[in-house]
Amino acid sequence: MLDRVSTKPSLTLRLCGPRGFCAGVDRAIQMVVMALKQYGAPVYVRHEIVHNRYVVDGLREKGAIFVKELDEIPLGTKAPVIFSAHGVPKSVPANAEALNLLYFDATCPLVSKVHKQAARHMRLGRQVVLVGHAGHPEVIGTMGQLPPGAVDLIETVDDVANYSPPDPALVGYVTQTTLSVDDTSEVIAALKAKFPEIADPAGESICYATTNRQEAVKAAAAGCDLFLVVGATNSSNSKRLVEVAERAGAARGQLIAGADEIELDGLPEGAVVGLSAGASAPEVLINGVIDRLRDRFTVSLDLVETAQENELFPVVRELRDVTLSADDMRFVNG
């Protein structure tokens, strides 16, 4: 019997590495699962633990209850509360203590580092400039570390032109961790041109995972007919990856929550598709995208890897004795 010749059109898939979960996201999700294992359901989580609906729904099925504010939690509960990876204003743990709640803070250590950098600027008498996106949970959390008026938010180069601090000689900046590296460089350059004495943060603010994922996308994007980024519409780092792909030469970028959202119509024979994922997207969703492409195309897979990540952030001390099995994390690992 003759082998059947495939009639599927061919497609080259450039799979980026690193992609998907970063150490801070992995730590935050583990903390919720550990708390559920140690204390049982429910475990309350203030805001989405990370920006990914698949992950949030999976944790909800395990017994997590997501709330916008602490006053939604029943008075007198003994159930633990976890703060999201994006960080929270200082008023939130203070409120938790006033309500006698058991709480664990899953703020990414790299976000906490930005909080410390901002506080250092203020201790040295500087007005703090935060480069970031208004309304993002991380920005709200960072601005909430310091007294009202101590931090000014700058989003664009135009904002810099219109900005007048109390003392131009006493200004220090920090940035949101999930910004576009290139866009942020332009804003910082404008700040330094206008305020030559502006103080840098003590260390890089944009996190390693954001930088690494953007560099991989830049390396893969040129010549792509379509560049897919798995992530949520409210995920800053995921949206930045789409922008980076299109700037780096992809004909079209698309942010997708999962495989069923891919727009494949119009892809030519021999098309080149790039694929990456935001730092809150689990590998199981990426595998789903690859499977869908293989259903429709004869796929040739090219790995575009620009860095290797070995970072590991330990969970809070109170949960370190909880052991997780493969089944405990199966809903995100696939």
C-alpha positions, 0 to 999 in steps of 0.5 A: 500500500502506498503512503498517502501524500499529505495535502496540507499546506506547509508552514514554518513555525518559529517557536520563541524561547524563553516564553510563557511563565516567569519565576514570579508568576510560577511562584504566585500560582504555587503559593495559591495551590500550596495554601489550598493544600495546607488550609483547604478551600476556600483560599481568597485571592485579592485580584487575579493572581496573574493575568491569565483567565485559564490559570484563574479559572483553574485555581477557582475550580480548586477552591480559590475565591477571587475578590476585588477588595478585602471587604468582600471577604466574610468577617471572622474567616480563618481562610487565608488571603493571598495578594497578587503577583503585581503587588499591592499598596501598603494600605492593603496589608494594613487593612488585612491586619486590621481585619485580623486576616491571615494573609500571604503576599505573592508580589513578584520579588522583582516588583518588590525591588522596584518598590524598594528603589522608589522608597530609596529615592524618597529617602534621599529627598527626590521626587519619584517618577514612575514610568508605566501605564496608568491603571495597571495593578503594578503601577497602583501598587508601586505608587501606593508604597509612598505617601500621596504626591511622592510619585508622579506617573509618566507614560509617554515622551509627551508626558515628559515635555509637560512634566514639572517636578517641585525641584528639577535637581531632585528627581529619581525614576523607576519603571514598571517591570513589564514595559516595552524595552525600546519604548521605555528607553525613549521615555528615559532618554527624554527624562534625562535630556530634560532633567540632567541630574535625574537619578537612576534606580539602583538596578534595572527595573524592567524584569529579566523575563520581559526583556528576554521574551522581547529579545526572542520575539525580535529575533524571530519576527522578521519575515513572519506572515503572522506572529501569535502571542498567547496571553491576556488582553489585560497583560501588559507584557503580552501586549508589548510582545505583539507590538515588538513583533510588528516593529521587528518585521512581522506582517501581522501580530495577534494576541490570543487567549488560546488556540481557538482564537487564531486567525488563519485565513489568508495564510499562504502556502509556505507561510511563516508563523511566529509564536511566543507567550506572555509571562502569565501564559502556561505551556499547556496553552502554547501546546494547544496552539501548536496542535491546532496549527498541525491539524491544518498544516504540515508544520516545520518547527524552528526554535528561536532561543535567545536566552535560558532562564534558571531563576527560581523565587522561593515562596513565603516561609510559611508555605515552604513545607508544603509539597506539591505533586505533579497532579497539583500543578497539572492544570497549568503544566498540561 
